[in-house]
């Protein structure tokens, strides 16, 4: 026989732990972005002390990491100079 009071407390503790973890991860991502640190699933998981699988399961956090990672990659990609900027020398 399961006591309803015990189950309720366990469920509430799990919700609280999940919320604290989410807040810690979001804070970690924000700090990394401000410090212009490399953001990817490995680095966020390590700094926030969570598993990569947890990050992947949280759709909003996953989207945020993928977006920030993509922005960092696009900043590193060399761009072709505009034709108007290329000076011809003869």
MMTF fields as JSON, N, C-alpha, C and O atoms, coordinates in Angstrom:
{
  "mmtfVersion": "1.0.0",
  "mmtfProducer": "UNKNOWN",
  "numBonds": 359,
  "numAtoms": 360,
  "numGroups": 90,
  "numChains": 1,
  "numModels": 1,
  "chainsPerModel": [1],
  "groupsPerChain": [90],
  "chainIdList": ["A"],
  "bondAtomList": [4, 2, 8, 6, 12, 10, 16, 14, 20, 18, 24, 22, 28, 26, 32, 30, 36, 34, 40, 38, 44, 42, 48, 46, 52, 50, 56, 54, 60, 58, 64, 62, 68, 66, 72, 70, 76, 74, 80, 78, 84, 82, 88, 86, 92, 90, 96, 94, 100, 98, 104, 102, 108, 106, 112, 110, 116, 114, 120, 118, 124, 122, 128, 126, 132, 130, 136, 134, 140, 138, 144, 142, 148, 146, 152, 150, 156, 154, 160, 158, 164, 162, 168, 166, 172, 170, 176, 174, 180, 178, 184, 182, 188, 186, 192, 190, 196, 194, 200, 198, 204, 202, 208, 206, 212, 210, 216, 214, 220, 218, 224, 222, 228, 226, 232, 230, 236, 234, 240, 238, 244, 242, 248, 246, 252, 250, 256, 254, 260, 258, 264, 262, 268, 266, 272, 270, 276, 274, 280, 278, 284, 282, 288, 286, 292, 290, 296, 294, 300, 298, 304, 302, 308, 306, 312, 310, 316, 314, 320, 318, 324, 322, 328, 326, 332, 330, 336, 334, 340, 338, 344, 342, 348, 346, 352, 350, 356, 354],
  "bondOrderList": [1, 1, 1, 1, 1, 1, 1, 1, 1, 1, 1, 1, 1, 1, 1, 1, 1, 1, 1, 1, 1, 1, 1, 1, 1, 1, 1, 1, 1, 1, 1, 1, 1, 1, 1, 1, 1, 1, 1, 1, 1, 1, 1, 1, 1, 1, 1, 1, 1, 1, 1, 1, 1, 1, 1, 1, 1, 1, 1, 1, 1, 1, 1, 1, 1, 1, 1, 1, 1, 1, 1, 1, 1, 1, 1, 1, 1, 1, 1, 1, 1, 1, 1, 1, 1, 1, 1, 1, 1],
  "groupList": [{"groupName": "UNK", "atomNameList": ["N", "CA", "C", "O"], "elementList": ["N", "C", "C", "O"], "formalChargeList": [0, 0, 0, 0], "bondAtomList": [1, 0, 2, 1, 3, 2], "bondOrderList": [1, 1, 2], "singleLetterCode": "X", "chemCompType": "L-PEPTIDE LINKING"}],
  "groupTypeList": [0, 0, 0, 0, 0, 0, 0, 0, 0, 0, 0, 0, 0, 0, 0, 0, 0, 0, 0, 0, 0, 0, 0, 0, 0, 0, 0, 0, 0, 0, 0, 0, 0, 0, 0, 0, 0, 0, 0, 0, 0, 0, 0, 0, 0, 0, 0, 0, 0, 0, 0, 0, 0, 0, 0, 0, 0, 0, 0, 0, 0, 0, 0, 0, 0, 0, 0, 0, 0, 0, 0, 0, 0, 0, 0, 0, 0, 0, 0, 0, 0, 0, 0, 0, 0, 0, 0, 0, 0, 0],
  "groupIdList": [1, 2, 3, 4, 5, 6, 7, 8, 9, 10, 11, 12, 13, 14, 15, 16, 17, 18, 19, 20, 21, 22, 23, 24, 25, 26, 27, 28, 29, 30, 31, 32, 33, 34, 35, 36, 37, 38, 39, 40, 41, 42, 43, 44, 45, 46, 47, 48, 49, 50, 51, 52, 53, 54, 55, 56, 57, 58, 59, 60, 61, 62, 63, 64, 65, 66, 67, 68, 69, 70, 71, 72, 73, 74, 75, 76, 77, 78, 79, 80, 81, 82, 83, 84, 85, 86, 87, 88, 89, 90],
  "secStructList": [7, 7, 7, 2, 2, 2, 2, 2, 2, 2, 2, 2, 2, 2, 2, 2, 2, 2, 2, 2, 2, 2, 2, 2, 2, 2, 2, 2, 2, 2, 2, 2, 2, 2, 6, 6, 7, 7, 7, 1, 2, 2, 2, 2, 2, 2, 2, 2, 6, 7, 7, 2, 2, 2, 2, 2, 2, 7, 2, 2, 2, 2, 2, 2, 2, 2, 2, 2, 2, 2, 2, 2, 2, 2, 2, 2, 1, 7, 7, 7, 7, 7, 6, 6, 6, 7, 7, 7, 7, 7],
  "xCoordList": [0.838, 0.0, 0.89, 1.806, 0.616, 1.391, 0.653, -0.546, 1.376, 0.779, 0.798, 1.831, -0.32, -0.423, 0.494, 1.074, 0.632, 1.478, 2.932, 3.589, 3.441, 4.832, 5.057, 6.065, 4.121, 4.237, 4.229, 5.016, 3.357, 3.255, 4.565, 5.02, 5.165, 6.427, 7.547, 8.355, 7.602, 8.641, 8.488, 9.472, 7.254, 6.996, 7.403, 8.008, 7.07, 7.424, 8.938, 9.459, 9.639, 11.101, 11.716, 12.673, 11.175, 11.674, 11.449, 12.322, 10.29, 9.995, 10.947, 11.457, 11.178, 12.089, 13.51, 14.177, 13.962, 15.301, 15.421, 16.428, 14.404, 14.405, 14.451, 15.172, 13.68, 13.66, 15.013, 15.487, 15.628, 16.95, 17.992, 18.865, 17.899, 18.825, 18.648, 19.627, 17.402, 17.108, 17.665, 18.28, 17.453, 17.959, 19.48, 20.057, 20.139, 21.601, 22.126, 23.117, 21.469, 21.907, 21.71, 22.6, 20.562, 20.3, 21.298, 21.772, 21.603, 22.594, 23.97, 24.687, 24.332, 25.624, 25.719, 26.737, 24.671, 24.681, 24.817, 25.589, 24.076, 24.149, 25.55, 26.076, 26.145, 27.498, 28.509, 29.404, 28.366, 29.287, 29.144, 30.141, 27.926, 27.696, 28.301, 28.923, 28.121, 28.678, 30.204, 30.825, 30.795, 32.255, 32.806, 34.012, 31.892, 32.249, 33.022, 33.97, 32.597, 33.191, 32.522, 31.403, 33.23, 32.702, 31.488, 31.571, 30.358, 29.126, 28.782, 28.561, 28.744, 28.28, 27.76, 27.843, 27.233, 26.637, 27.661, 27.36, 28.863, 29.902, 30.28, 30.339, 30.534, 30.995, 29.903, 30.189, 28.659, 27.564, 27.324, 27.137, 27.328, 27.11, 28.182, 27.885, 29.409, 30.515, 30.419, 30.551, 30.19, 30.15, 28.931, 29.016, 27.791, 26.564, 26.406, 25.471, 27.33, 27.301, 26.007, 25.359, 25.652, 24.509, 24.963, 26.045, 24.15, 24.505, 24.107, 23.197, 24.815, 24.454, 23.055, 22.303, 22.707, 21.369, 20.285, 19.224, 20.533, 19.554, 19.391, 18.272, 20.501, 20.429, 19.637, 18.814, 19.883, 19.183, 17.679, 16.883, 17.291, 15.876, 15.08, 13.865, 15.742, 15.062, 15.015, 16.004, 13.883, 13.797, 14.197, 14.912, 13.755, 14.083, 15.577, 16.182, 16.154, 17.584, 18.39, 19.392, 17.96, 18.637, 18.648, 19.679, 17.508, 17.413, 18.343, 18.996, 18.409, 19.276, 20.746, 21.493, 21.167, 22.561, 22.869, 23.913, 21.973, 22.206, 22.278, 23.102, 21.42, 21.42, 22.714, 23.347, 23.102, 24.326, 25.559, 26.473, 25.58, 26.693, 26.764, 27.847, 25.613, 25.567, 26.049, 26.732, 25.692, 26.142, 27.658, 28.304, 28.223, 29.67, 30.381, 31.43, 29.829, 30.439, 30.397, 31.368, 29.264, 29.159, 30.115, 30.56, 30.431, 31.399, 32.806, 33.626, 33.089, 34.42, 34.608, 35.736, 33.499, 33.575, 34.048, 33.429, 35.14, 35.612, 34.613, 34.015, 34.458, 33.525, 34.308, 35.409, 33.721, 34.338, 34.152, 33.082, 35.182, 35.031, 34.069, 33.987, 33.366, 32.437, 33.21, 34.339, 32.602, 33.27, 33.605, 34.602, 32.773, 33.038, 34.259, 34.869, 34.609, 35.745, 37.079, 38.159, 36.974, 38.183, 38.687, 37.971, 39.923, 40.515, 41.324, 42.081, 41.152, 41.903, 43.193, 43.186, 44.254, 45.517, 46.067, 46.092, 46.493, 47.054, 48.452, 49.089],
  "yCoordList": [-1.183, 0.0, 1.257, 1.373, 2.174, 3.406, 4.539, 4.743, 5.242, 6.39, 7.584, 7.903, 8.235, 9.381, 10.523, 11.202, 10.744, 11.818, 11.645, 12.621, 10.437, 10.176, 10.4, 10.98, 9.94, 10.096, 11.576, 12.014, 12.326, 13.761, 14.47, 15.317, 14.133, 14.763, 14.407, 15.265, 13.164, 12.724, 13.428, 13.875, 13.524, 14.2, 15.673, 16.218, 16.31, 17.723, 17.916, 18.874, 17.029, 17.114, 16.961, 17.658, 16.059, 15.865, 17.115, 17.505, 17.74, 18.985, 20.101, 20.847, 20.202, 21.231, 21.02, 21.974, 19.782, 19.469, 19.799, 20.353, 19.46, 19.746, 21.253, 21.713, 22.005, 23.461, 24.08, 24.981, 23.606, 24.113, 23.79, 24.608, 22.615, 22.213, 23.109, 23.57, 23.353, 24.214, 25.62, 26.193, 26.165, 27.511, 27.534, 28.476, 26.51, 26.427, 26.362, 27.012, 25.587, 25.45, 26.769, 27.208, 27.393, 28.661, 29.745, 30.531, 29.775, 30.739, 30.451, 31.373, 29.183, 28.793, 29.222, 29.773, 28.974, 29.35, 30.864, 31.341, 31.615, 33.077, 33.586, 34.463, 33.032, 33.444, 33.102, 33.895, 31.934, 31.535, 32.457, 32.82, 32.834, 33.731, 35.109, 35.7, 35.619, 36.927, 36.927, 37.92, 35.812, 35.699, 35.258, 35.082, 35.085, 34.648, 33.331, 33.141, 32.428, 31.098, 30.206, 30.466, 29.161, 28.221, 27.506, 26.903, 27.576, 26.954, 25.762, 25.902, 24.597, 23.376, 22.461, 22.798, 21.321, 20.448, 19.945, 19.833, 19.643, 19.172, 20.237, 19.96, 21.447, 22.498, 22.906, 23.134, 23.0, 23.372, 22.276, 22.563, 21.025, 19.909, 19.891, 19.691, 20.097, 20.063, 21.223, 21.016, 22.44, 23.606, 23.603, 24.042, 23.108, 23.119, 21.845, 21.715, 20.909, 19.643, 18.858, 18.387, 18.733, 17.92, 16.994, 17.175, 16.019, 15.112, 15.724, 16.549, 15.297, 15.753, 15.273, 15.987, 14.079, 13.558, 14.43, 14.612, 14.977, 15.884, 17.132, 17.598, 17.67, 18.86, 18.579, 19.394, 17.43, 17.072, 16.888, 17.183, 16.415, 16.155, 17.43, 17.442, 18.501, 19.777, 20.573, 21.202, 20.552, 21.116, 22.582, 22.979, 23.395, 24.811, 25.057, 25.91, 24.321, 24.472, 23.938, 24.535, 22.829, 22.265, 23.278, 23.485, 23.904, 24.908, 26.079, 26.585, 26.514, 27.645, 27.307, 28.118, 26.111, 25.701, 25.601, 26.072, 24.996, 24.861, 26.218, 26.424, 27.14, 28.483, 29.226, 29.785, 29.232, 29.927, 29.284, 29.984, 27.969, 27.259, 27.647, 27.891, 27.702, 28.088, 29.505, 29.787, 30.399, 31.789, 31.871, 32.639, 31.095, 31.108, 30.534, 31.039, 29.501, 28.892, 29.862, 29.979, 30.565, 31.503, 32.679, 33.255, 33.039, 34.117, 33.69, 34.527, 32.395, 31.891, 31.581, 31.446, 31.471, 31.117, 32.319, 33.382, 32.163, 33.286, 33.604, 32.713, 34.865, 35.306, 35.808, 36.343, 35.627, 36.153, 37.664, 38.161, 38.392, 39.845, 40.251, 39.606, 41.306, 41.836, 42.317, 42.791, 42.196, 42.625, 44.112, 44.55, 44.875, 46.307, 46.615, 47.675, 45.718, 45.934, 45.463, 45.862, 44.636, 44.117, 45.154, 45.561, 45.579, 46.559, 45.835, 44.908, 46.264, 45.658, 46.463, 47.69, 45.741, 46.42, 45.847, 44.63, 46.687, 46.288, 46.784, 46.542],
  "zCoordList": [0.0, 0.0, 0.0, 0.814, -0.902, -1.022, -0.309, -0.501, 0.489, 1.166, 0.239, -0.35, 0.109, -0.781, -0.339, -1.186, 0.945, 1.458, 1.054, 0.691, 1.108, 0.735, -0.754, -1.159, -1.558, -3.008, -3.384, -4.224, -2.773, -3.063, -2.736, -3.505, -1.619, -1.221, -2.189, -2.543, -2.614, -3.547, -4.891, -5.481, -5.367, -6.639, -6.541, -7.464, -5.422, -5.244, -5.189, -5.76, -4.518, -4.462, -5.849, -6.185, -6.649, -8.008, -8.857, -9.632, -8.715, -9.452, -9.029, -9.865, -7.724, -7.216, -7.737, -8.138, -7.73, -8.222, -9.709, -10.15, -10.464, -11.902, -12.171, -13.056, -11.404, -11.579, -11.214, -11.907, -10.141, -9.758, -10.82, -11.112, -11.385, -12.443, -13.664, -14.249, -14.043, -15.198, -14.979, -15.878, -13.803, -13.491, -13.562, -14.105, -13.02, -13.042, -14.478, -14.808, -15.319, -16.71, -17.459, -18.187, -17.284, -17.978, -17.539, -18.359, -16.252, -15.744, -16.345, -16.734, -16.419, -16.989, -18.448, -18.868, -19.218, -20.633, -20.779, -21.61, -19.982, -20.045, -19.718, -20.402, -18.675, -18.292, -19.386, -19.681, -19.978, -21.046, -22.247, -22.872, -22.572, -23.706, -23.433, -24.316, -22.218, -21.867, -21.9, -22.278, -21.502, -21.494, -22.853, -23.026, -23.81, -25.166, -25.15, -25.912, -24.264, -24.201, -25.242, -25.685, -25.615, -26.594, -26.01, -24.939, -26.719, -26.238, -27.127, -28.33, -26.506, -27.147, -26.044, -24.863, -26.423, -25.417, -24.405, -23.217, -24.872, -23.952, -22.928, -21.73, -23.4, -22.488, -21.502, -20.327, -21.966, -21.068, -20.032, -18.849, -20.478, -19.55, -18.471, -17.294, -18.871, -17.91, -16.915, -15.709, -17.416, -16.526, -15.608, -14.462, -16.109, -15.31, -14.487, -13.698, -14.681, -13.951, -14.195, -13.26, -15.479, -15.888, -17.01, -17.569, -17.334, -18.421, -19.765, -19.852, -20.798, -22.14, -22.499, -23.162, -22.07, -22.401, -21.775, -22.373, -20.575, -19.968, -20.835, -21.05, -21.329, -22.182, -23.45, -23.867, -24.061, -25.29, -25.063, -25.954, -23.905, -23.622, -23.384, -23.584, -22.961, -22.689, -23.986, -24.364, -24.665, -26.018, -26.08, -27.0, -25.129, -25.175, -24.933, -25.583, -24.015, -23.745, -24.924, -25.316, -25.48, -26.657, -27.801, -28.44, -28.056, -29.11, -28.829, -29.742, -27.575, -27.202, -27.429, -27.978, -27.009, -27.208, -28.699, -29.148, -29.465, -30.91, -31.596, -32.487, -31.184, -31.775, -31.457, -32.352, -30.197, -29.801, -30.44, -30.875, -30.492, -31.134, -32.615, -33.146, -33.269, -34.677, -34.904, -35.888, -33.987, -34.109, -33.969, -34.681, -33.067, -32.874, -34.087, -34.489, -34.664, -35.857, -37.026, -37.774, -37.187, -38.311, -38.15, -39.143, -36.917, -36.683, -37.082, -37.462, -36.998, -37.309, -38.789, -39.263, -39.516, -40.928, -41.732, -41.678, -42.475, -43.281, -44.392, -44.996, -44.632, -45.668, -46.865, -46.731, -48.033, -49.247, -49.252, -48.899, -49.65, -49.696, -50.809, -51.854, -50.56, -51.538, -52.763, -52.641, -53.945, -55.184, -55.139, -55.713, -54.458, -54.385, -53.509, -53.652, -52.627, -51.744, -52.37, -51.935, -53.365, -54.003, -54.978, -55.892, -54.783, -55.676, -56.751, -56.465, -57.94, -59.036, -59.25, -59.341, -59.322, -59.611, -60.903, -61.087, -61.766, -63.053, -63.199, -64.225]
}
